[in-house]
Amino acid sequence: MDALTQLAQEHADFIEKLTELEAALDEMMATRVASEEDVELIDEAVRFFDEELFPHFDREETFLLPALEAKVGLYGSLVNVVAYEHAEVRREVGKIREGLAALKAKRGGPHVKEIEELNRHGIFVVQFLWDHFRKEKTSLFQTARESLSAGELEALGRSLTSSPSGREPAPR
């Protein structure tokens, strides 16, 4: 499998985690209660972001974006947009982390405000990432295929697979 197909496949794998996060948020909003299972799912989502999504971003930022920037430039290109979007997701996940901490700190009482805050940031991340993955698959990766030579694409593949963050995630 070539490097760009590998990255796209990782996106497809990530959709399952995003769907689980969305379901937990929907349940909490519908019931206005955060069950232990919901809190565990949100915890798992934060671990997923830290252990799988952010290393994926790091690999794109380290190996794909610089190679593409050398060909198409930074400003006014998808390279700049993708880098910005990665930073935006990192910021929003920080807000999810803060919201989860607030929810856990107030476990004994009503938590409608905390649930609403978690939902606001969580749903933003879910929807933003779906659009981000689509944009990378249909535009960024296509631009890379058109702009990078076969040798550059092969080097990208070697870099991605030899990167420490390119290893398979640990089983849970």
HUVEN-V568477 format. One record per residue. SS is DSSP state (h for helix, s for strand, l for the rest). NEAR is the number of other C-alpha atoms within 8 Angstrom. Layout:
ss->SS near->NEAR
ss->SS near->NEAR
This chain:
ss->l near->4
ss->l near->8
ss->h near->11
ss->h near->8
ss->h near->8
ss->h near->9
ss->h near->9
ss->h near->10
ss->h near->8
ss->h near->8
ss->h near->9
ss->h near->8
ss->h near->8
ss->h near->9
ss->h near->9
ss->h near->8
ss->h near->10
ss->h near->10
ss->h near->9
ss->h near->9
ss->h near->13
ss->h near->11
ss->h near->8
ss->h near->11
ss->h near->14
ss->h near->9
ss->h near->10
ss->h near->13
ss->h near->11
ss->h near->6
ss->h near->6
ss->l near->10
ss->l near->10
ss->l near->10
ss->l near->7
ss->h near->6
ss->h near->7
ss->h near->12
ss->h near->10
ss->h near->8
ss->h near->11
ss->h near->11
ss->h near->9
ss->h near->8
ss->h near->11
ss->h near->11
ss->h near->9
ss->h near->10
ss->h near->10
ss->h near->9
ss->h near->9
ss->h near->10
ss->h near->10
ss->h near->10
ss->h near->11
ss->h near->11
ss->h near->9
ss->h near->8
ss->h near->13
ss->h near->9
ss->h near->10
ss->h near->8
ss->h near->11
ss->h near->10
ss->h near->10
ss->h near->9
ss->h near->10
ss->h near->13
ss->h near->10
ss->h near->7
ss->h near->8
ss->h near->8
ss->l near->10
ss->l near->9
ss->l near->6
ss->l near->6
ss->l near->9
ss->h near->9
ss->h near->13
ss->h near->10
ss->h near->8
ss->h near->10
ss->h near->9
ss->h near->8
ss->h near->9
ss->h near->9
ss->h near->8
ss->h near->8
ss->h near->11
ss->h near->9
ss->h near->8
ss->h near->12
ss->h near->13
ss->h near->8
ss->h near->10
ss->h near->12
ss->h near->9
ss->h near->8
ss->h near->12
ss->h near->13
ss->h near->8
ss->h near->9
ss->h near->11
ss->h near->7
ss->h near->6
ss->l near->9
ss->l near->8
ss->l near->4
ss->l near->5
ss->l near->7
ss->l near->12
ss->h near->8
ss->h near->6
ss->h near->11
ss->h near->16
ss->h near->9
ss->h near->9
ss->h near->13
ss->h near->11
ss->h near->8
ss->h near->12
ss->h near->14
ss->h near->10
ss->h near->9
ss->h near->11
ss->h near->12
ss->h near->8
ss->h near->9
ss->h near->9
ss->h near->9
ss->h near->8
ss->h near->10
ss->h near->10
ss->h near->8
ss->h near->9
ss->h near->10
ss->h near->10
ss->h near->8
ss->h near->9
ss->h near->11
ss->h near->10
ss->h near->9
ss->h near->8
ss->h near->9
ss->h near->9
ss->h near->7
ss->h near->9
ss->l near->12
ss->l near->8
ss->h near->6
ss->h near->7
ss->h near->9
ss->h near->12
ss->h near->10
ss->h near->8
ss->h near->11
ss->h near->11
ss->h near->8
ss->h near->9
ss->h near->11
ss->h near->8
ss->h near->7
ss->l near->9
ss->h near->5
ss->h near->7
ss->h near->11
ss->l near->7
ss->l near->4
ss->l near->6
ss->l near->4
ss->l near->3
ss->l near->2
